[in-house]
Amino acid sequence: MELIHESDYKKIYKDGKLVHKVFFGRFTMSNVLNEALNQTRCTDFGIKVPKIHRVEETNEGFDIVSDFIEGVDLFEYAKKNNISDEEMLAEFCKLQIKICKIEHGEVRYIVNKMLDNIMKTDLKGTYKYFFSFELKDMPRMYNLLHGDFYPTNIIKTKSGEPVVIDWSHAAMGNPIFDVANTYLLFILHDKKALSTKYLDIYCDITNIKKDEILKIVPYVAASILYRYTSDAKGYKVLTDIIEESFANG
């Protein structure tokens, strides 16, 4: 098997026509089974995802075995085909909108996930209380949210068909949470200019006011802060966003 990706909590191996996605550390078998189930359910809604073959425990951790998708991610595809950022982001947004139009009540409610994650952070108690109070008061929605929607999680096949990977953070709720998360992902990957273009294009297509999404950004920032150690760049980026939101009232 060929190691093609490694992070603090997972390794991805290519094994012929298969991919082994091995989780360890903070991931439990139930976490991994949940991702596999989320991904499998997507086929019921017509979303192109890699076929899951099995989930098993190995010496390294918990392994999701799925089809290897021949292709490149959306960033690389746009670069190879001289596609402009605006054109790439328009396709990206339309795919996200298509996914988020699906109503799916069998995945976890995004607000409950966010509340749990916020409590894992070292944020001030007053901040945690504020976010918890406000989130609990938000209307419940049942739209499918990918939870990690970013161009590197969209593989373009030779035919140009998009295949969406990495469903570990899938949830249900208001689509603006997914959009705010994607906006933050661009910023966290040092693509601030693209984050602005992305939000502009998404709002132009959906007619959603940009302020509606931007006001949610600090809540999402607080909910993903637990992924970073206090000395990491991402931690500072997210805490700056949170602090600024409180400073501005």
C-alpha positions as CSV (number, residue, x, y, z in Angstrom):
1,M,0.0,0.0,0.0
2,E,1.1,3.5,-0.8
3,L,0.8,6.3,1.9
4,I,-0.7,9.3,0.1
5,H,-1.8,11.5,3.0
6,E,-1.0,11.7,6.7
7,S,-2.2,14.0,9.5
8,D,-2.3,14.0,13.3
9,Y,-5.3,11.7,13.4
10,K,-5.5,9.8,10.1
11,K,-3.5,8.1,7.3
12,I,-4.7,7.4,3.8
13,Y,-3.3,4.6,1.8
14,K,-3.8,3.7,-1.9
15,D,-4.1,0.0,-2.5
16,G,-4.7,-0.6,-6.2
17,K,-8.3,0.4,-6.9
18,L,-9.1,0.9,-3.2
19,V,-8.3,3.5,-0.5
20,H,-7.7,2.8,3.1
21,K,-8.6,5.7,5.4
22,V,-7.2,4.8,8.8
23,F,-8.3,6.8,11.9
24,F,-6.6,6.8,15.3
25,G,-6.1,9.0,18.3
26,R,-9.3,10.8,19.3
27,F,-11.5,8.7,16.9
28,T,-13.6,5.8,18.1
29,M,-15.1,3.0,16.2
30,S,-18.5,4.7,16.4
31,N,-17.0,7.9,14.9
32,V,-15.6,6.0,12.0
33,L,-18.8,3.9,11.5
34,N,-20.8,7.1,11.5
35,E,-18.7,8.6,8.7
36,A,-19.1,5.4,6.6
37,L,-22.8,5.5,7.2
38,N,-23.1,9.2,6.3
39,Q,-21.2,8.6,3.1
40,T,-23.2,5.5,2.1
41,R,-26.5,7.3,2.7
42,C,-25.5,10.0,0.2
43,T,-25.9,7.6,-2.6
44,D,-29.6,7.4,-1.8
45,F,-29.8,11.1,-2.6
46,G,-27.9,10.9,-5.9
47,I,-24.7,12.4,-4.6
48,K,-21.6,10.9,-6.2
49,V,-19.4,9.5,-3.4
50,P,-16.8,6.7,-3.2
51,K,-18.4,3.3,-2.6
52,I,-17.7,2.0,0.9
53,H,-16.6,-1.7,0.9
54,R,-16.0,-2.3,4.6
55,V,-14.9,-0.8,8.0
56,E,-12.4,-2.8,10.0
57,E,-10.0,-2.5,12.9
58,T,-6.3,-2.7,12.1
59,N,-3.1,-2.4,14.1
60,E,-3.0,1.3,13.3
61,G,-6.6,2.2,14.0
62,F,-10.1,2.0,12.4
63,D,-10.1,1.7,8.6
64,I,-12.7,2.7,6.1
65,V,-12.0,0.9,2.8
66,S,-13.6,2.5,-0.2
67,D,-13.1,2.9,-4.0
68,F,-10.1,5.0,-5.1
69,I,-11.4,7.8,-7.3
70,E,-9.2,8.6,-10.3
71,G,-9.0,12.3,-10.7
72,V,-7.8,15.6,-9.2
73,D,-9.3,17.9,-6.6
74,L,-11.2,21.0,-7.8
75,F,-8.3,23.4,-7.2
76,E,-6.0,21.2,-9.4
77,Y,-8.7,20.7,-12.0
78,A,-9.2,24.5,-12.4
79,K,-5.5,25.1,-12.6
80,K,-5.0,22.4,-15.3
81,N,-7.9,23.6,-17.4
82,N,-7.3,27.4,-17.0
83,I,-10.6,27.9,-15.2
84,S,-11.0,31.2,-13.4
85,D,-11.5,31.4,-9.7
86,E,-15.0,32.8,-10.3
87,E,-16.0,29.9,-12.6
88,M,-14.6,27.3,-10.2
89,L,-16.3,28.9,-7.3
90,A,-19.6,29.1,-9.2
91,E,-19.5,25.3,-9.8
92,F,-18.4,24.8,-6.2
93,C,-21.3,26.8,-4.8
94,K,-23.9,25.1,-7.0
95,L,-22.8,21.7,-5.8
96,Q,-22.9,22.9,-2.2
97,I,-26.4,24.3,-2.7
98,K,-27.5,21.0,-4.3
99,I,-26.3,19.0,-1.3
100,C,-27.8,21.4,1.2
101,K,-31.2,21.3,-0.4
102,I,-31.5,17.6,0.6
103,E,-33.5,17.1,3.8
104,H,-31.9,14.4,5.9
105,G,-33.1,13.8,9.5
106,E,-30.9,10.8,10.2
107,V,-27.7,12.6,10.9
108,R,-26.8,14.6,14.0
109,Y,-28.3,18.1,14.4
110,I,-25.5,20.7,13.7
111,V,-26.4,22.8,16.8
112,N,-25.9,19.9,19.2
113,K,-22.6,19.1,17.5
114,M,-21.5,22.7,17.8
115,L,-22.5,22.9,21.5
116,D,-20.5,19.8,22.3
117,N,-17.5,21.1,20.5
118,I,-17.6,24.6,22.0
119,M,-17.6,23.0,25.5
120,K,-14.3,21.2,24.6
121,T,-12.5,24.6,24.1
122,D,-10.7,26.8,26.5
123,L,-12.9,29.8,25.6
124,K,-14.0,32.1,28.5
125,G,-17.1,30.8,30.3
126,T,-19.0,33.9,29.3
127,Y,-18.3,33.2,25.7
128,K,-19.4,29.6,26.0
129,Y,-22.6,30.7,27.7
130,F,-23.4,33.3,25.0
131,F,-22.9,30.9,22.1
132,S,-24.8,28.2,23.8
133,F,-27.8,30.5,24.6
134,E,-27.9,31.9,21.1
135,L,-27.5,28.5,19.3
136,K,-30.3,26.8,21.3
137,D,-32.6,29.6,20.3
138,M,-32.1,29.1,16.5
139,P,-34.8,27.5,14.4
140,R,-34.3,23.7,13.7
141,M,-33.8,22.8,10.1
142,Y,-33.2,19.4,8.5
143,N,-31.0,20.2,5.5
144,L,-27.9,18.0,4.8
145,L,-24.6,19.7,5.6
146,H,-21.3,18.3,4.5
147,G,-19.4,19.9,7.4
148,D,-16.0,20.1,5.6
149,F,-17.0,21.4,2.1
150,Y,-13.8,22.6,0.5
151,P,-12.4,22.2,-3.0
152,T,-9.9,19.6,-1.9
153,N,-12.8,17.4,-0.9
154,I,-14.3,17.4,-4.4
155,I,-12.6,15.1,-6.9
156,K,-13.1,15.7,-10.6
157,T,-13.0,12.5,-12.6
158,K,-11.7,12.3,-16.2
159,S,-15.2,12.9,-17.4
160,G,-15.4,16.1,-15.3
161,E,-17.9,14.6,-12.9
162,P,-17.5,15.8,-9.3
163,V,-17.2,13.2,-6.5
164,V,-17.6,14.5,-2.9
165,I,-15.3,12.9,-0.3
166,D,-14.8,13.1,3.5
167,W,-18.2,13.0,5.2
168,S,-16.9,12.7,8.8
169,H,-18.4,16.1,9.8
170,A,-21.8,15.7,8.1
171,A,-24.8,17.0,10.0
172,M,-28.3,18.4,9.5
173,G,-29.3,22.0,10.0
174,N,-29.5,25.5,8.4
175,P,-27.2,25.6,5.3
176,I,-25.7,28.9,6.4
177,F,-23.7,27.0,9.0
178,D,-22.1,25.0,6.2
179,V,-21.4,28.1,4.3
180,A,-19.9,29.9,7.3
181,N,-17.7,26.8,7.8
182,T,-16.5,26.8,4.2
183,Y,-15.8,30.5,4.4
184,L,-13.6,29.9,7.5
185,L,-11.8,27.0,5.7
186,F,-10.7,29.3,2.9
187,I,-9.3,31.7,5.6
188,L,-7.6,28.9,7.5
189,H,-5.9,27.8,4.3
190,D,-4.5,31.3,3.7
191,K,-7.0,32.0,0.9
192,K,-8.6,35.1,2.2
193,A,-9.3,36.6,-1.2
194,L,-11.1,33.3,-2.3
195,S,-13.1,33.4,0.9
196,T,-14.5,36.8,-0.1
197,K,-15.2,35.7,-3.7
198,Y,-16.8,32.5,-2.5
199,L,-19.2,34.3,-0.2
200,D,-20.0,36.9,-2.9
201,I,-20.8,34.2,-5.5
202,Y,-22.8,32.1,-3.0
203,C,-24.9,35.0,-2.0
204,D,-25.5,36.1,-5.6
205,I,-26.8,32.7,-6.5
206,T,-29.0,32.2,-3.5
207,N,-30.0,35.8,-2.8
208,I,-29.1,35.3,0.9
209,K,-27.7,38.4,2.5
210,K,-24.0,38.2,3.3
211,D,-24.6,39.6,6.8
212,E,-26.8,36.6,7.6
213,I,-23.8,34.3,7.1
214,L,-21.1,36.6,8.5
215,K,-23.0,36.9,11.8
216,I,-22.8,33.1,12.1
217,V,-19.1,32.9,11.5
218,P,-18.0,33.5,15.1
219,Y,-20.3,30.6,16.3
220,V,-18.7,28.2,13.8
221,A,-15.2,29.5,14.6
222,A,-15.9,28.6,18.3
223,S,-17.2,25.2,17.4
224,I,-14.1,24.2,15.4
225,L,-11.5,25.8,17.8
226,Y,-11.1,22.4,19.6
227,R,-9.2,21.0,16.6
228,Y,-6.3,23.3,17.2
229,T,-3.7,23.6,19.9
230,S,-3.2,27.0,21.5
231,D,0.2,27.4,19.7
232,A,-1.3,26.7,16.2
233,K,-1.9,29.4,13.6
234,G,-5.5,28.3,13.1
235,Y,-6.1,28.8,16.8
236,K,-5.1,32.4,16.6
237,V,-7.1,33.0,13.4
238,L,-10.3,31.6,15.0
239,T,-9.8,33.3,18.4
240,D,-9.2,36.6,16.7
241,I,-12.5,36.2,14.8
242,I,-14.3,35.4,18.1
243,E,-12.8,38.2,20.1
244,E,-13.5,40.7,17.3
245,S,-17.2,39.7,17.3
246,F,-17.5,40.4,21.0
247,A,-15.6,43.6,20.7
248,N,-18.0,44.8,18.1
249,G,-21.0,43.8,20.1
